[in-house]
Amino acid sequence: TQRVVIIGAGIVGTNLADELVSRGWTDITVVEQGPLHMPGGSTSHAPGLVFQTSPSKTMTHFARYTVEKLLSIEKDGHRCFNQVGGLEVATTPARLEDLKRKHGYASSWGIEARLVSAEECFKMYPHLNDDMVLGGLHIPTDGLALAARATQLLIERTSKAGVRYLGHTPVTGIERDGRHVTGVSTPGGIIPADIVVSCAGFWGVELGAMVGVKIPLLPLAHQYAKTTAVPALAGRNINSLLNGMNATLPILRHQDKGLYYREHGGQYGIGYYGHRPMPIVASSLGLTPRDVNEKNMPSRLDFTTEDFDPAWKESQKLLPTLQDTEIADGFNGIFSFTPDGGPILGQPAHIDGFYVAEAVWVTHSAGVARALAQILTTGRSEIDVSECELSRFEEIQLTQDYVNQTGQQNFTEIYDIIHPLQQRVSPRNLRVSPFHSRQQELGAFFLETGGWERPWWYEANKDLVKSLPPSWQPVDRDPWSAQVHSPISAAEAWKTRNAVAMFDMTAFHRFEVCGPGAVSLLQRLTTSNISTKPGTVTYTLLLNDEGSIRGDIFVLRLDDDVFQIGANTATDLAYLTREGRVQQQENPGQWIQVRDITGSTCCIGLWGPRARDVISGISTVDLSNQGLPYFTLKKAVLSGIPVTMIRKSYVGELGWEIQTSAEYGQRLWDTIWQAGKLHGLIAGGRSAFNSLRLEKGYRTYGADMTTEHNPFEAGLAYAVEANKKDDFVGKAAIQRLSNQVPSRRLRALTVDDGRSMILGKEPVFYNGKAAGYVTTAAFGYTIRKPIAYAWLPGGVDEGTKVEIEYFGKRIRATVETESLYDPEMNRLSQ
Ligand code: FAD
């Protein structure tokens, strides 16, 4: 087996050792700078509240596994999880509504949850001020992780299984031979390893720097305080203390004021997120002392009482029994925040054998550790980890400025009610396309993704709303779905279907793969035969060995040895880069270069029945259906600008993606804009685009399908060439899966009343039971109904009536046959 060194004996590192040992790996060393009995990282003081439910399916499932695992770790009859349940209370009408949304997430991800009245909250939690609480959400399986104890028991059990633990041993460097790690250096010498995993918590940045890997996490201090003895708790937890637990009330969250609570025997523990962000640089904390104890550890800074004052006042209001107490003890404890709030898991593209599992809460610790152990031992995690991948970040998101700003914002907003489209105010305008100034002139409303500013709609199209035919008039929305939305999108969709619109496609990832090894690389990684003639466009899938989908891409063959890839994420780039490098090592003559060309190029999608009228006046080449059939491309010159015309369409209308080098971008925009004037050309935004896309049934990787799904379940069997001669990753699994009836399927639903909106992630009920969940949703302007894609049991057929739960209300919907718009693809092949 491989020699593994794990850096850090916190809750993540020890869980990882345990997960690897249980999978038969034997040569594992855990290196910890602090003493093993209390290493002094975030785990050593974590109060361990585990609220499992979140908008993320992945994170919720990580949490669920952590609960299951900690419940199973036991010594002398004492477990490592106190399943007291979790109660989130609402003190504002907005929060009360939001708890309904959260209840929906719990149903979607299979967590038992109940919305409870104010009276029930009070019954469950008698210390609450019943004048304040409007209602709550109760999750019976939530509770308290005894994280420090679990860490000790995991050290004990894995040591017995042969894991070596080295306490008081700081890792000072990571050894490498070329691109491969070979071990770690410590004051006691080098410890050789084939795989090094950094589970160093908020020291992750320092560890990453040892191998030139930027880890986008920001250590921030967060306040936690204990009260003096609480009269109302006197005697309450005596029996519980005998079991090694010291709490019986549910863990409590008062998110309207950034607060959470737990019992510590007869005292209350109070955590607070309402204070100013307090960023820390881990390396400034100095060496971990030899005598770490409760009060003296690097992750524990002095309590700043003035920051806690508002929390204390609010706490005494919510829990009046605290008026008879004082703060006995408090500290500012450090843990990690990331630009998008997710953990950081996986490996960088340019180093082999180096992995990280950082910015992980106790709540998700065992789940993350299991996922990484599965990746190391089998190459794949059963829970999708795309939203946790280290490689998900764009270069701009790895800068210290970006991490500082976004990390602090995430701290401040951690308990806020966040709309799925809510935007950060800063940093903005980091990446703009060459069309940006023109878009501003048209009153673009921009949303940011991956640093890119993308027009969502254009205020310049406002007047079109008035001229919409009755069957296109936008329907009223509920206040939540009306946020970050404009009826202008309806007009932009209408124009695309009935005239012509131009969409900025620049922010979509474009990679160039070239060199003598390019064909064999893409042939090996994709489900299609890409060894076609130059000028061909292929939509294809990237699978893993189990036949699950790890990405969907467009492969454009530009020349014999030159391809362009249209991809979803930076993770696709990391995958292609790594696979290309490995292939090249084995066969150096077959070199491959993988390059991100997204920023050096730009792209306009020109689509609509009049698209050819617009282009014919300015193009030098034959763009007729014969001259450039669907899914082909060719070079052209448009009014003197060299471009590549790519005949494809996300919106299901005639047209092209017109790509050029970034420096010609503005001129390209102006040229098309001028040529389009006669034909009613408008600029269209992403909001209309998403609606048109869903009407056609084009899926989005990461939202509609992930590594948890195979192509047959996802309705993507058409992208797998069953008879492809060459071997490709996942081929054997695909042949096996093609004989099975899928047990679940991604289905298109439409809302029966033609108006009730859903936004994604809501549970879908079939025969009264939560049977699946919505992936993406939009109002389908052409079909005049809201559309939702949803995962449902395989046997739920077309025509079946289901219900979607949206803020506690049930919305009736019907399972439809795809595509909802132009299933014969007539519009595309004119
Ligand atoms: P750590 O426990 O920090 O472990 C990392 C280890 O790596 C450390 O022991 C460190 O000494 C070691 N290390 C670092 N660098 C080196 C090196 N160069 N060589 C050798 N060893 C090294 N989470 C929850 O889920 N629920 C909560 O209620 C909760 N409450 C919290 C309250 C507070 C006040 C704080 C600060 C955090 C809280 N958290 C909570 C977050 C949680 O504590 C952390 O996210 C979690 O403990 C991180 O675990 P870890 O194993 O990744 O990191």
Boltz pocket constraint, residues with backbone or C-beta under 6 A from the ligand:
constraints:
  - pocket:
      binder: B
      contacts: [[A, 7], [A, 8], [A, 9], [A, 10], [A, 11], [A, 12], [A, 13], [A, 31], [A, 32], [A, 33], [A, 34], [A, 39], [A, 40], [A, 41], [A, 42], [A, 43], [A, 44], [A, 45], [A, 46], [A, 47], [A, 48], [A, 49], [A, 50], [A, 169], [A, 170], [A, 171], [A, 172], [A, 199], [A, 200], [A, 201], [A, 202], [A, 203], [A, 207], [A, 220], [A, 222], [A, 223], [A, 224], [A, 271], [A, 288], [A, 299], [A, 331], [A, 332], [A, 333], [A, 334], [A, 335], [A, 336], [A, 357], [A, 358], [A, 359], [A, 360], [A, 361], [A, 362], [A, 363], [A, 364]]
      max_distance: 6.0
